[in-house]
Amino acid sequence: MKKIILLLLPFFVFGCGNSPNVIDDLGDTSFELLDQDSTVVTFPDDFQGEFVVMGFIYTNCPDICSLITQNLVRIQKEMDYPDDVHFIAATFDPERDTPSTLKKYGNAFNVNENFTFLTGDSAEVFEMMDSVRVRSQISFTDTTDDGQELYFINHSDKIMVLDKQSRVIFEYGGSQPMIPNIVIEDLNKVR
Amino acid sequence: MKLFRHVTFLAVLGVMISCESEQRNVEGKAEGTGEEIENRVRPASSGGTSAAYFSYINSLDNADTLIAVNSEIAGLTQVHEAYETEDGMMGMREQKQVIVASGEEIIFEQGGLHIMLMRLEQDLKEGDSVRVDLEFARAGMVSKMLPVNP
């Protein structure tokens, strides 16, 4: 009887395929970026050994991107600021989103210390964006009467989760209101 | 052998039940998110960009048109609409005019029509209040005082 139960145990343990499919393996990639304190960050290497919840934003976008940032903050808060999960918001507007701009933007959202904003050299940033299939395109530019530049960017709406080996295992529509609950549910299955 | 068949059946049943319980009900998750109308301005830093969310009911007997928006805390204020492009990207575009039918409620909300407050002239912190002026073709000037909330 014991032998039969032992033989059938794997059906219960692995029967549901709890290991998620790998969408992208970033283990072999490496990008030199800057965080909001102008510290050099190597992505994803510096985050290996942690789960990463990552969204993509630009600070001149107060609506969709604020929803994405808000969702990242909400996930972190509702998970009670977990030590093994790092939160990242990377900009696809690196020329304007300098480290200090990102820091000010983060302050408005009361981000926790385990939350990193990423920017850097444009070529490096866009290479990183390509590697995770995040698209962005300037959709409108104008100069106001007082000479100020006005611009908007069309962009992907994405939050993704990386496992401890820097593999993308989940992707979501980043600005959707139900996303925090789904991300938490998914993370709790694999942590 | 009979015992083996019974245990096998129970095992398969167990796997089916446990897999079933893991299926995600996305629709169910969305239900609890609420569709409350917001009444706030998002916190932001001086020089940055924020947005105002609220609703307005046109109580006139005629349709009205929102023709201008302004706020003294922003260098530039515009009505914007978030939209999805044909190739699946998200974008924003200015709405120069917004027509509101008689008795209709217009909702400025995240992910939809909203008031953009650009080039902020001061930090907007929780607890602050922001006045947004709306100029309608028929109703004239309407002011909204909105709290700053994350």
Interface residues (C-beta under 8 A of the other chain):
Chain A: M1 I4 I5 L8 F11 F12 G15 C16 N18 T59 N60 C61 P62 D63 I64 S66 L67 Q70 T101 K104 Y105 N107 A108 F109 N110 R135 S136 Q137 S139 F140 T144 D146 Q148 L150 F152 I153 N154 H155 S156 D157 S175 P177 M178 N181 I182 E185 K189
Chain B: L3 F4 V7 T8 A11 V12 G14 V15 S18 C19 E22 R24 V26 K29 A30 G32 T33 R42 P43 A44 S45 G47 G48 T49 S50 A51 G75 L76 H80 A82 T85 D87 G88 M89 M90 G91 M92 R93 E94 Q110 G111 H114 M116 L117 M118 R119 L124 P150
